[in-house]
Amino acid sequence: MFGGFFGRRGGYDPFEDIFRQFQEMERLMAEVMRGFGGFGREFPGFEAGFEPRIEMYETPDEVVVRAEMPGLDKDSIDVKVRGNYLIIRGVKKQENKEEKENVFFSESFYGEFQRVIPLPVEVKEEGIEAIYDKGILEIRLPKADSARKEVKIIVKEPEKDEKDKK
């Protein structure tokens, strides 16, 4: 009946199942709290505010990062590369601060945000391009020559003297 925790192989382990469910609940709570702006800052471990959703892929010559950032002015976006990290910062300003009657809730985020993205390979500093169009920021980072180079490794057997030592 009981698997891993009680030493039996291939069986059901209720503790593993509970642990997996706890991890999933923690992930979902973090996702929910992220959407509540300022709410949740008093809870350690939850990151509040806006964090743009991204997709990252590579071509033979570059790394491409696309970030969803609707409603921003391109002049309020700051993009930097520091070491092996891409840093995207910005400010989403509230257009009109008029008092509205009968507002039930607002899920819109206004304020400063930052997203730090680890880069999978080394990139060149020169030639980086960022274009913001229709709420999507696309950043093209040319790969450093060392990241483009493919080195063939020859697999060989140990020399006879080393075999004898073992």
PELINVEN-V143400 format. One record per residue. N is the residue number from 0. RES is the residue in one letter. SS is DSSP state (helix for helix, strand for strand, loop for the rest). PSI is psi in degrees with one decimal (none if undefined). Layout:
# PELINVEN-V143400
N_RES_SS_PSI ; N_RES_SS_PSI
This chain:
# PELINVEN-V143400
0_M_loop_-49.1 ; 1_F_strand_135.7 ; 2_G_loop_-127.9 ; 3_G_helix_-49.9 ; 4_F_helix_-36.6 ; 5_F_helix_9.3 ; 6_G_loop_-0.3 ; 7_R_loop_133.8 ; 8_R_loop_144.3 ; 9_G_loop_0.0 ; 10_G_loop_179.2 ; 11_Y_strand_130.6 ; 12_D_loop_107.0 ; 13_P_helix_-28.0 ; 14_F_helix_-38.7 ; 15_E_helix_-40.5 ; 16_D_helix_-44.1 ; 17_I_helix_-42.2 ; 18_F_helix_-43.8 ; 19_R_helix_-41.6 ; 20_Q_helix_-39.7 ; 21_F_helix_-43.1 ; 22_Q_helix_-41.9 ; 23_E_helix_-41.4 ; 24_M_helix_-42.0 ; 25_E_helix_-42.5 ; 26_R_helix_-44.3 ; 27_L_helix_-40.9 ; 28_M_helix_-41.7 ; 29_A_helix_-40.3 ; 30_E_helix_-43.5 ; 31_V_helix_-46.5 ; 32_M_helix_-31.9 ; 33_R_helix_-33.6 ; 34_G_loop_-4.7 ; 35_F_loop_17.9 ; 36_G_loop_-120.5 ; 37_G_loop_-25.7 ; 38_F_loop_138.7 ; 39_G_loop_-8.0 ; 40_R_loop_-23.3 ; 41_E_loop_-6.0 ; 42_F_loop_112.5 ; 43_P_loop_142.3 ; 44_G_loop_-16.3 ; 45_F_loop_130.8 ; 46_E_loop_119.8 ; 47_A_loop_160.2 ; 48_G_loop_-167.3 ; 49_F_loop_136.3 ; 50_E_loop_113.9 ; 51_P_loop_140.2 ; 52_R_loop_140.2 ; 53_I_strand_162.7 ; 54_E_strand_143.4 ; 55_M_strand_134.6 ; 56_Y_strand_167.9 ; 57_E_strand_150.5 ; 58_T_loop_177.5 ; 59_P_loop_-25.6 ; 60_D_loop_-14.4 ; 61_E_strand_165.3 ; 62_V_strand_133.3 ; 63_V_strand_128.7 ; 64_V_strand_129.1 ; 65_R_strand_128.2 ; 66_A_strand_133.4 ; 67_E_strand_116.6 ; 68_M_loop_64.8 ; 69_P_loop_147.9 ; 70_G_loop_10.1 ; 71_L_loop_154.3 ; 72_D_loop_136.6 ; 73_K_helix_-27.7 ; 74_D_helix_-11.7 ; 75_S_helix_8.9 ; 76_I_strand_133.2 ; 77_D_strand_123.8 ; 78_V_strand_130.4 ; 79_K_strand_156.0 ; 80_V_strand_126.5 ; 81_R_strand_112.6 ; 82_G_loop_-125.0 ; 83_N_loop_28.6 ; 84_Y_strand_140.2 ; 85_L_strand_128.9 ; 86_I_strand_122.7 ; 87_I_strand_121.4 ; 88_R_strand_156.7 ; 89_G_strand_175.3 ; 90_V_strand_128.0 ; 91_K_strand_114.5 ; 92_K_loop_144.0 ; 93_Q_loop_126.2 ; 94_E_loop_-68.4 ; 95_N_loop_133.8 ; 96_K_loop_61.3 ; 97_E_loop_147.6 ; 98_E_loop_123.8 ; 99_K_loop_135.9 ; 100_E_loop_150.5 ; 101_N_loop_32.7 ; 102_V_loop_122.0 ; 103_F_loop_-43.9 ; 104_F_loop_163.1 ; 105_S_loop_127.1 ; 106_E_loop_4.7 ; 107_S_loop_141.2 ; 108_F_loop_136.4 ; 109_Y_loop_137.7 ; 110_G_strand_-166.3 ; 111_E_strand_150.4 ; 112_F_strand_163.0 ; 113_Q_strand_140.6 ; 114_R_strand_125.2 ; 115_V_strand_121.9 ; 116_I_strand_119.0 ; 117_P_strand_134.0 ; 118_L_loop_138.1 ; 119_P_loop_-20.3 ; 120_V_loop_166.1 ; 121_E_loop_138.7 ; 122_V_strand_158.4 ; 123_K_loop_144.9 ; 124_E_loop_-37.7 ; 125_E_loop_144.7 ; 126_G_loop_2.5 ; 127_I_loop_135.6 ; 128_E_strand_136.3 ; 129_A_strand_128.0 ; 130_I_strand_130.8 ; 131_Y_strand_117.1 ; 132_D_strand_126.5 ; 133_K_loop_42.2 ; 134_G_loop_2.2 ; 135_I_strand_125.8 ; 136_L_strand_120.0 ; 137_E_strand_124.7 ; 138_I_strand_125.9 ; 139_R_strand_118.9 ; 140_L_strand_109.8 ; 141_P_strand_137.0 ; 142_K_strand_144.4 ; 143_A_loop_154.5 ; 144_D_helix_-38.9 ; 145_S_helix_-29.2 ; 146_A_helix_-22.8 ; 147_R_helix_-20.8 ; 148_K_loop_136.2 ; 149_E_loop_125.5 ; 150_V_loop_125.2 ; 151_K_loop_126.9 ; 152_I_loop_125.7 ; 153_I_loop_126.0 ; 154_V_loop_126.8 ; 155_K_loop_167.6 ; 156_E_loop_157.1 ; 157_P_loop_151.4 ; 158_E_loop_157.7 ; 159_K_helix_-40.6 ; 160_D_helix_-39.9 ; 161_E_helix_-34.4 ; 162_K_helix_-40.7 ; 163_D_helix_-31.6 ; 164_K_helix_-29.4 ; 165_K_loop_none
